[in-house]
Amino acid sequence: MKKKGKTIINLLFAIIIISIAIIPNKTTNAAVGDIGIESVVLDSSNRLKSISFNHSWMGGNTYISFVLLDDKIGYNGPDSLYEHFCTKAEASTIQYTFEDSLRYMEDLYGSSNIANTGDPITTNNQMKMSVTYSGHYQQLINFDINNTIDANYSDKVYLYQWALDGACNDGYYPDALVAVFKMEEDGLYYAIGDNEPNDPNKVIKFTYTITFDRGTGASGGTESIQVKAGEDEQYPKLSPITIPHKDDYVFDGYYDGENGTGTKYYDSNGNNIVQNWDKNSSATLYAKWIKSTTSLDITVQKDDETFIYDGDGKEPILTVKDGDKILVEGIDYDLEFVGREPTDYPQSEIPPVMVGDYTAIIIFKGDYDGTREVPFSIEPAPLTDITFEDLEIDYDGKEHGINPSGELDDTTILYSLDGETYTEEMPKFKDVGEYTVYFKVSKEGYEDLYGSATLTINKVEKVQTMDSISKYFFLLLFSIVSLIGTTIFVKKRKYN
């Protein structure tokens, strides 16, 4: 048989019978009268299943059979097949059995037998056919679907009537060409007698059955649909379906490969993603089920629900289990992080570093679907290595301030005199007294540190030193000498 290099279509359901009335068409064979095809039937796999037609027999009483050949019998002479094979050919001298006559046609013209209704004498079934002169008959030919043409068959095939006749030494011979068939992309075309099968009104459009394999444990939903090419299109249109149900699972859609492989034809809502059935065959679509995450057991290591800031990214250590199976991050799920009010942290794959409230979002994938959320926090670390020390100085008339000591890099220090109102300005003092200064030290990622220190400015007492006494002594002595000198000068002037 001449076939395309394609897999023979295996469709599973209803037989489509399309009855088409055909105006009888005369043949040139003297023994066969009017022929009219009433219906051509394709099975659910678009294989030629049966042909129903009527005809009249113009010869004598005999038996007839029908043969489907993959090529036209090569004789094209002016005589009828009967005249050629029963009076002029080898058959006129040899008695051919039904099987012998088939082999003879193949040897002579290369026309191979695709299917036939069998020897009408020895075959005891519904295709057994005996005819009488001028009889009119309704003929139904049922083909073995395992030995017939299907949608992948690319060449024309020819339906011949075979007959048994005494003029052929009581042997079988090809009597008449009944019809010609041709599988095209959208259906089976046919024609009466030796005519070209290209009439758009004489075509059986292919019908495809799409079967939905819901998988183990699933129920409900559409089981199958049939789609048929329209008058003006090769590929049939698809339509939405009802989705199935499976406990603890989420329906993802129907694919032409198992386990979600291949092309996805229907989405999780039963809507067709592909608009037209793009296969020249029936097929099965397979459901993909994703494990529902609502039933999964998710635990967080207790110590990891709250973290202490240390400058590194933080994320909770999770254990996600499906029964006894431990799910693997990166294979069964991914983690992303987002801030919770009032923490401003856009959703990201990068674990957060700074102090705040966050949510770890478990995004399931692979055989699982959905998301789960796990809250966690990063708490500020205690601020250490900073001390508040008192300061005591003597009065010197200058302004003095006081500051914490220690690791002060990247810190912000605020000051207060009452422990309530803090400012960035450092208080300074110069007068004698005792002053308490309150501090608030802040650093990103750390707890605020509060403390206080006292500044004492002492009064300075005056102490008489030897230099001071000498100074006063000589000053006093100078004054006395000056007074004595002045007195003597005055008296001397008086006596003179």
C-alpha positions as CSV (number, residue, x, y, z in Angstrom):
1,M,0.0,0.0,0.0
2,K,1.2,3.5,-0.8
3,K,1.0,5.5,2.4
4,K,2.5,8.7,3.8
5,G,5.2,8.3,6.3
6,K,2.8,9.0,9.1
7,T,1.4,7.1,12.0
8,I,-2.0,5.5,11.2
9,I,-4.6,7.4,13.1
10,N,-6.2,5.7,16.1
11,L,-9.4,7.5,17.0
12,L,-11.7,5.9,19.5
13,F,-15.4,6.7,19.2
14,A,-18.5,7.3,17.1
15,I,-19.0,6.4,13.5
16,I,-20.1,9.3,11.4
17,I,-22.4,8.4,8.6
18,I,-23.1,11.0,6.1
19,S,-25.6,10.2,3.4
20,I,-25.2,12.1,0.3
21,A,-27.6,11.6,-2.6
22,I,-25.8,11.2,-5.9
23,I,-27.4,11.4,-9.3
24,P,-26.9,7.9,-10.9
25,N,-24.0,7.8,-13.3
26,K,-23.9,5.3,-16.1
27,T,-20.9,3.0,-16.5
28,T,-19.6,1.7,-19.7
29,N,-19.8,-2.0,-18.6
30,A,-22.5,-4.0,-20.2
31,A,-23.1,-6.0,-17.1
32,V,-23.5,-3.1,-14.7
33,G,-26.3,-0.7,-14.9
34,D,-26.9,2.5,-13.0
35,I,-24.8,3.2,-9.9
36,G,-25.6,5.6,-7.2
37,I,-23.6,6.1,-4.0
38,E,-25.8,6.7,-1.0
39,S,-23.3,7.0,1.8
40,V,-19.6,6.7,2.6
41,V,-18.8,6.0,6.3
42,L,-15.6,6.8,8.1
43,D,-15.0,5.3,11.6
44,S,-13.9,7.4,14.5
45,S,-10.3,7.1,13.3
46,N,-11.2,8.4,9.9
47,R,-10.7,5.1,8.2
48,L,-12.9,4.0,5.4
49,K,-15.4,1.7,7.1
50,S,-18.2,1.2,4.7
51,I,-19.8,2.2,1.4
52,S,-23.5,2.0,0.7
53,F,-24.7,2.3,-2.9
54,N,-27.3,0.9,-5.2
55,H,-26.8,-0.6,-8.7
56,S,-28.5,-2.8,-11.2
57,W,-27.0,-6.0,-12.8
58,M,-27.5,-6.3,-16.5
59,G,-25.9,-9.7,-17.0
60,G,-26.9,-13.2,-16.2
61,N,-27.3,-14.8,-12.9
62,T,-23.9,-14.9,-11.1
63,Y,-22.0,-13.9,-8.0
64,I,-20.3,-10.6,-7.5
65,S,-17.7,-9.2,-5.0
66,F,-16.1,-5.8,-4.5
67,V,-12.3,-5.1,-4.4
68,L,-10.5,-1.9,-3.3
69,L,-7.2,-1.5,-5.3
70,D,-4.4,0.9,-4.7
71,D,-4.1,1.6,-8.4
72,K,-6.2,1.6,-11.5
73,I,-6.2,-1.5,-13.6
74,G,-3.9,-0.6,-16.4
75,Y,-6.1,-1.6,-19.3
76,N,-7.4,1.4,-21.2
77,G,-8.7,-0.2,-24.4
78,P,-12.0,0.3,-26.2
79,D,-13.5,-2.9,-24.9
80,S,-15.1,-3.4,-21.5
81,L,-13.2,-5.1,-18.7
82,Y,-15.4,-8.1,-19.3
83,E,-14.7,-8.3,-23.0
84,H,-11.0,-7.7,-22.4
85,F,-10.3,-10.2,-19.7
86,C,-12.9,-12.9,-20.5
87,T,-12.5,-13.1,-24.3
88,K,-9.1,-11.7,-25.2
89,A,-6.8,-12.0,-22.1
90,E,-5.3,-15.0,-20.4
91,A,-8.5,-15.4,-18.3
92,S,-10.3,-16.6,-21.4
93,T,-8.3,-19.8,-21.2
94,I,-7.6,-20.1,-17.4
95,Q,-10.2,-20.6,-14.7
96,Y,-9.3,-18.1,-12.0
97,T,-10.4,-18.4,-8.5
98,F,-11.2,-15.2,-6.7
99,E,-7.8,-15.1,-5.0
100,D,-6.0,-16.0,-8.3
101,S,-7.7,-13.2,-10.1
102,L,-6.5,-10.7,-7.5
103,R,-2.9,-12.0,-7.9
104,Y,-3.2,-11.8,-11.6
105,M,-4.2,-8.1,-11.5
106,E,-1.2,-7.4,-9.3
107,D,1.2,-9.3,-11.5
108,L,-0.2,-7.7,-14.6
109,Y,-0.7,-4.1,-13.5
110,G,0.8,-3.8,-10.1
111,S,-2.6,-3.0,-8.6
112,S,-2.5,-4.4,-5.1
113,N,-5.5,-5.5,-3.2
114,I,-6.2,-3.2,-0.2
115,A,-9.5,-4.8,0.9
116,N,-12.2,-6.9,-0.6
117,T,-15.5,-8.4,0.3
118,G,-14.2,-11.9,-0.2
119,D,-15.2,-14.8,-2.4
120,P,-19.0,-14.5,-2.7
121,I,-19.5,-18.2,-2.9
122,T,-17.2,-19.4,0.0
123,T,-17.7,-16.3,2.2
124,N,-20.7,-16.7,4.4
125,N,-21.3,-13.2,5.7
126,Q,-23.3,-10.1,4.9
127,M,-21.2,-9.3,1.9
128,K,-22.1,-12.5,0.1
129,M,-23.8,-11.3,-3.1
130,S,-25.6,-13.2,-5.8
131,V,-27.3,-11.3,-8.6
132,T,-29.7,-12.1,-11.4
133,Y,-30.4,-10.5,-14.7
134,S,-31.9,-7.0,-14.5
135,G,-31.9,-7.1,-10.7
136,H,-31.6,-3.9,-8.7
137,Y,-29.6,-4.1,-5.5
138,Q,-28.7,-2.1,-2.4
139,Q,-25.1,-2.9,-1.7
140,L,-23.3,-2.3,1.6
141,I,-19.6,-2.9,1.8
142,N,-18.1,-3.2,5.2
143,F,-14.3,-3.0,5.3
144,D,-12.0,-4.5,7.8
145,I,-10.8,-1.3,9.5
146,N,-7.4,-2.8,10.1
147,N,-7.0,-3.3,6.3
148,T,-8.4,-0.2,4.7
149,I,-7.3,3.4,4.0
150,D,-7.1,6.1,6.6
151,A,-6.5,9.8,6.7
152,N,-2.8,9.3,6.1
153,Y,-3.3,7.5,2.8
154,S,-2.1,9.9,0.1
155,D,-3.1,8.2,-3.2
156,K,-6.3,7.5,-4.9
157,V,-7.9,4.1,-4.5
158,Y,-10.3,2.4,-6.8
159,L,-13.3,0.3,-6.0
160,Y,-14.0,-2.5,-8.6
161,Q,-16.8,-4.9,-8.9
162,W,-15.6,-8.5,-9.5
163,A,-17.8,-11.1,-11.0
164,L,-18.0,-14.9,-11.7
165,D,-18.8,-15.8,-15.3
166,G,-19.0,-18.9,-17.4
167,A,-17.4,-17.1,-20.3
168,C,-14.3,-16.8,-18.2
169,N,-14.1,-20.5,-17.8
170,D,-16.2,-20.1,-14.7
171,G,-13.6,-17.9,-13.2
172,Y,-13.5,-14.4,-11.6
173,Y,-12.7,-11.2,-13.5
174,P,-12.8,-7.5,-12.8
175,D,-16.1,-6.3,-14.2
176,A,-16.4,-2.6,-13.6
177,L,-14.9,0.4,-11.9
178,V,-17.5,1.5,-9.3
179,A,-15.9,4.6,-7.7
180,V,-12.7,6.4,-7.0
181,F,-11.6,7.7,-3.5
182,K,-9.0,10.2,-2.4
183,M,-8.0,11.2,1.1
184,E,-7.3,14.9,1.3
185,E,-6.3,17.1,4.3
186,D,-9.9,17.8,5.3
187,G,-11.7,14.6,4.3
188,L,-12.4,11.7,1.9
189,Y,-13.4,12.8,-1.6
190,Y,-15.1,10.3,-3.9
191,A,-16.5,10.1,-7.5
192,I,-18.6,7.6,-9.4
193,G,-16.9,5.5,-12.1
194,D,-13.7,6.8,-13.6
195,N,-14.1,10.4,-12.5
196,E,-11.7,12.6,-10.6
197,P,-12.6,12.7,-6.8
198,N,-12.4,16.5,-6.4
199,D,-16.0,17.6,-6.2
200,P,-16.4,19.7,-3.0
201,N,-20.0,18.4,-2.7
202,K,-18.8,14.8,-2.6
203,V,-16.6,14.7,0.4
204,I,-16.8,13.2,3.9
205,K,-15.2,15.7,6.2
206,F,-12.9,14.2,8.8
207,T,-14.3,14.0,12.4
208,Y,-11.8,13.9,15.2
209,T,-12.4,12.7,18.7
210,I,-10.5,14.4,21.5
211,T,-10.4,12.2,24.6
212,F,-9.6,13.8,27.9
213,D,-7.5,11.6,30.2
214,R,-8.2,13.0,33.7
215,G,-5.7,10.9,35.5
216,T,-5.9,8.6,38.4
217,G,-8.2,9.7,41.2
218,A,-9.9,12.5,39.2
219,S,-13.6,12.7,38.4
220,G,-16.1,14.9,36.6
221,G,-15.4,17.2,33.7
222,T,-15.7,16.6,29.9
223,E,-14.7,13.1,28.9
224,S,-14.4,13.7,25.1
225,I,-15.5,16.0,22.3
226,Q,-15.8,15.5,18.6
227,V,-14.6,18.2,16.3
228,K,-15.2,18.3,12.6
229,A,-13.7,20.4,9.8
230,G,-16.2,23.0,8.4
231,E,-17.0,23.7,4.8
232,D,-14.3,26.4,4.5
233,E,-11.6,25.3,6.9
234,Q,-9.2,22.4,7.2
235,Y,-8.8,22.5,11.0
236,P,-11.8,22.2,13.3
237,K,-12.5,24.9,16.0
238,L,-12.1,23.9,19.6
239,S,-14.5,25.0,22.3
240,P,-14.3,25.3,26.1
241,I,-14.8,22.3,28.3
242,T,-15.8,21.5,31.9
243,I,-12.7,20.8,34.1
244,P,-12.4,17.7,36.3
245,H,-11.8,17.6,40.1
246,K,-9.2,15.8,42.2
247,D,-9.0,16.1,46.0
248,D,-6.0,18.0,47.3
249,Y,-4.9,18.9,43.8
250,V,-5.3,21.9,41.5
251,F,-6.1,21.4,37.8
252,D,-3.5,23.0,35.6
253,G,-4.9,22.2,32.2
254,Y,-4.8,19.6,29.4
255,Y,-1.7,18.8,27.4
256,D,-1.0,16.5,24.4
257,G,1.8,14.9,26.5
258,E,1.6,13.2,29.8
259,N,2.6,15.0,33.0
260,G,2.3,18.5,31.5
261,T,4.6,17.9,28.5
262,G,4.0,19.0,25.0
263,T,1.5,21.6,23.9
264,K,-1.0,23.0,26.3
265,Y,-4.5,23.0,24.7
266,Y,-6.7,23.9,27.7
267,D,-6.0,26.1,30.6
268,S,-6.9,25.6,34.3
269,N,-10.4,27.0,33.7
270,G,-11.2,24.7,30.8
271,N,-10.8,27.4,28.1
272,N,-9.0,26.4,24.9
273,I,-5.7,28.1,24.5
274,V,-5.3,26.7,20.9
275,Q,-8.2,27.9,18.8
276,N,-8.2,25.1,16.3
277,W,-7.5,21.4,16.5
278,D,-4.2,21.4,14.6
279,K,-3.7,17.6,14.2
280,N,-4.8,15.4,11.3
281,S,-6.0,12.8,13.7
282,S,-7.9,12.1,16.9
283,A,-5.9,12.2,20.0
284,T,-5.9,12.0,23.8
285,L,-5.1,15.1,25.9
286,Y,-3.7,14.5,29.4
287,A,-4.6,16.4,32.6
288,K,-1.8,18.0,34.6
289,W,-2.5,18.1,38.3
290,I,-0.6,20.2,40.8
291,K,-0.5,19.4,44.5
292,S,-2.6,21.8,46.5
293,T,-0.4,23.6,49.0
294,T,-3.1,24.1,51.5
295,S,-2.5,20.7,52.9
296,L,1.3,20.9,53.1
297,D,3.0,20.9,56.5
298,I,5.3,23.9,56.9
299,T,7.4,24.4,60.0
300,V,9.9,27.1,61.0
301,Q,12.8,26.5,63.3
302,K,11.8,28.2,66.5
303,D,15.0,30.3,66.9
304,D,14.7,31.6,63.3
305,E,11.4,33.3,63.6
306,T,13.1,36.4,65.0
307,F,16.6,37.4,64.0
308,I,19.1,39.9,65.5
309,Y,20.6,42.4,63.1
310,D,24.3,41.7,62.2
311,G,24.6,43.2,58.8
312,D,23.8,40.0,56.9
313,G,20.6,38.9,55.0
314,K,18.2,36.9,57.0
315,E,15.6,34.3,56.1
316,P,13.7,31.7,58.1
317,I,14.9,28.1,57.9
318,L,11.8,26.2,56.6
319,T,10.9,22.6,56.4
320,V,8.1,22.0,53.9
321,K,6.7,18.5,53.8
322,D,4.2,16.7,51.6
323,G,3.4,13.8,53.9
324,D,6.8,12.1,54.4
325,K,8.4,13.9,51.4
326,I,10.5,16.9,52.2
327,L,10.2,19.5,49.5
328,V,13.4,21.1,48.1
329,E,13.9,24.8,47.6
330,G,14.7,25.6,44.0
331,I,13.0,22.5,42.8
332,D,9.6,22.4,44.5
333,Y,9.4,26.0,45.5
334,D,11.2,29.4,45.5
335,L,11.4,32.0,48.3
336,E,10.8,35.7,48.0
337,F,10.6,38.3,50.7
338,V,8.6,41.4,51.2
339,G,8.2,44.0,54.0
340,R,5.2,44.1,56.3
341,E,3.8,47.4,57.4
342,P,5.5,49.7,58.3
343,T,8.6,48.1,56.9
344,D,9.2,49.3,53.3
345,Y,10.9,46.4,51.4
346,P,9.6,45.6,47.9
347,Q,9.2,41.9,47.0
348,S,12.6,40.4,46.1
349,E,14.5,37.2,46.0
350,I,17.2,38.8,48.1
351,P,16.8,38.2,51.9
352,P,16.4,41.4,53.9
353,V,19.2,42.8,56.0
354,M,17.8,45.7,58.0
355,V,15.7,45.8,61.1
356,G,12.0,45.3,60.3
357,D,9.0,43.0,59.9
358,Y,8.9,40.8,56.8
359,T,7.1,37.9,55.1
360,A,8.8,35.0,53.4
361,I,6.6,34.0,50.4
362,I,6.9,30.4,49.5
363,I,6.1,30.2,45.7
364,F,5.4,26.6,44.7
365,K,6.3,25.2,41.3
366,G,6.8,21.9,39.5
367,D,4.2,19.4,40.9
368,Y,2.9,22.0,43.3
369,D,0.9,25.2,42.9
370,G,0.1,28.3,45.0
371,T,1.8,30.3,47.7
372,R,2.2,30.2,51.4
373,E,3.5,33.0,53.7
374,V,5.7,32.8,56.8
375,P,6.2,36.0,58.8
376,F,9.5,36.8,60.5
377,S,11.3,39.8,61.9
378,I,14.8,41.3,62.3
379,E,15.3,42.9,65.7
380,P,17.9,45.6,66.4
381,A,21.1,44.6,68.0
382,P,22.3,46.1,71.3
383,L,24.6,49.0,70.9
384,T,27.8,48.3,72.9
385,D,31.3,49.7,73.3
386,I,30.0,53.2,74.1
387,T,30.4,54.7,77.6
388,F,29.3,57.9,79.3
389,E,32.0,59.3,81.6
390,D,31.8,62.2,84.0
391,L,34.1,65.2,83.5
392,E,35.4,67.5,86.2
393,I,37.5,70.6,85.5
394,D,38.5,73.9,87.2
395,Y,37.1,77.1,86.1
396,D,39.2,78.7,83.3
397,G,36.7,81.0,81.8
398,K,36.3,78.9,78.6
399,E,33.3,76.9,77.4
400,H,33.3,73.1,77.8
401,G,31.1,70.2,76.6
402,I,30.9,66.5,77.3
403,N,30.6,63.5,74.9
404,P,30.3,59.7,75.0
405,S,33.4,57.7,74.3
406,G,34.0,54.5,72.5
407,E,33.0,53.2,68.9
408,L,31.2,56.2,67.6
409,D,31.6,55.6,63.8
410,D,28.3,56.0,61.9
411,T,26.4,57.0,65.1
412,T,24.1,60.0,65.6
413,I,24.3,61.7,69.1
414,L,21.5,63.8,70.5
415,Y,21.8,65.9,73.7
416,S,19.3,66.9,76.4
417,L,19.5,68.8,79.6
418,D,16.2,67.4,81.0
419,G,16.2,63.9,79.6
420,E,13.1,64.6,77.5
421,T,13.9,67.0,74.7
422,Y,16.9,66.1,72.6
423,T,18.7,68.2,70.0
424,E,21.8,67.8,67.9
425,E,23.6,70.7,69.5
426,M,26.1,69.8,72.2
427,P,25.5,71.9,75.4
428,K,28.6,73.9,76.5
429,F,29.3,75.5,79.9
430,K,32.0,77.9,81.3
431,D,30.6,79.0,84.7
432,V,31.4,77.3,87.8
433,G,28.8,74.6,88.6
434,E,27.7,71.0,88.0
435,Y,25.8,70.1,84.9
436,T,24.1,66.9,83.8
437,V,24.0,66.1,80.2
438,Y,21.7,63.4,78.8
439,F,22.6,61.5,75.6
440,K,20.7,59.5,72.9
441,V,23.1,57.5,70.6
442,S,21.6,56.0,67.5
443,K,23.0,53.7,64.8
444,E,21.2,52.0,62.0
445,G,20.4,48.4,62.9
446,Y,21.0,48.9,66.6
447,E,18.9,49.8,69.6
448,D,19.0,53.4,70.7
449,L,21.4,53.8,73.6
450,Y,20.5,56.3,76.4
451,G,22.9,57.6,79.1
452,S,24.1,60.7,81.0
453,A,27.2,62.2,82.3
454,T,28.0,65.1,84.7
455,L,30.3,68.1,83.9
456,T,31.7,69.8,87.0
457,I,33.5,73.2,86.8
458,N,35.2,74.0,90.0
459,K,35.7,77.5,91.5
460,V,39.4,78.5,91.7
461,E,40.6,79.8,95.2
462,K,43.3,82.7,95.2
463,V,46.5,81.6,97.1
464,Q,49.2,84.2,98.2
465,T,52.6,83.2,96.9
466,M,56.1,84.5,97.7
467,D,56.1,86.5,94.6
468,S,52.9,88.2,95.6
469,I,54.3,89.1,99.1
470,S,57.5,90.5,97.7
471,K,55.5,92.5,95.3
472,Y,53.5,94.1,98.0
473,F,56.5,94.5,100.3
474,F,58.5,96.5,97.7
475,L,55.4,98.5,96.9
476,L,54.9,99.4,100.5
477,L,58.6,100.1,101.0
478,F,58.5,102.3,97.9
479,S,55.5,104.2,99.3
480,I,57.2,104.7,102.7
481,V,60.5,105.9,101.1
482,S,58.5,108.2,98.8
483,L,56.6,109.7,101.8
484,I,59.8,110.2,103.9
485,G,61.6,111.9,101.0
486,T,58.6,114.1,100.4
487,T,58.5,115.2,104.1
488,I,62.2,116.0,104.2
489,F,61.9,118.0,101.0
490,V,59.1,120.0,102.4
491,K,60.8,120.7,105.7
492,K,64.0,121.8,104.0
493,R,62.2,124.2,101.9
494,K,60.5,125.6,105.0
495,Y,63.8,126.3,106.9
496,N,65.3,127.9,103.9
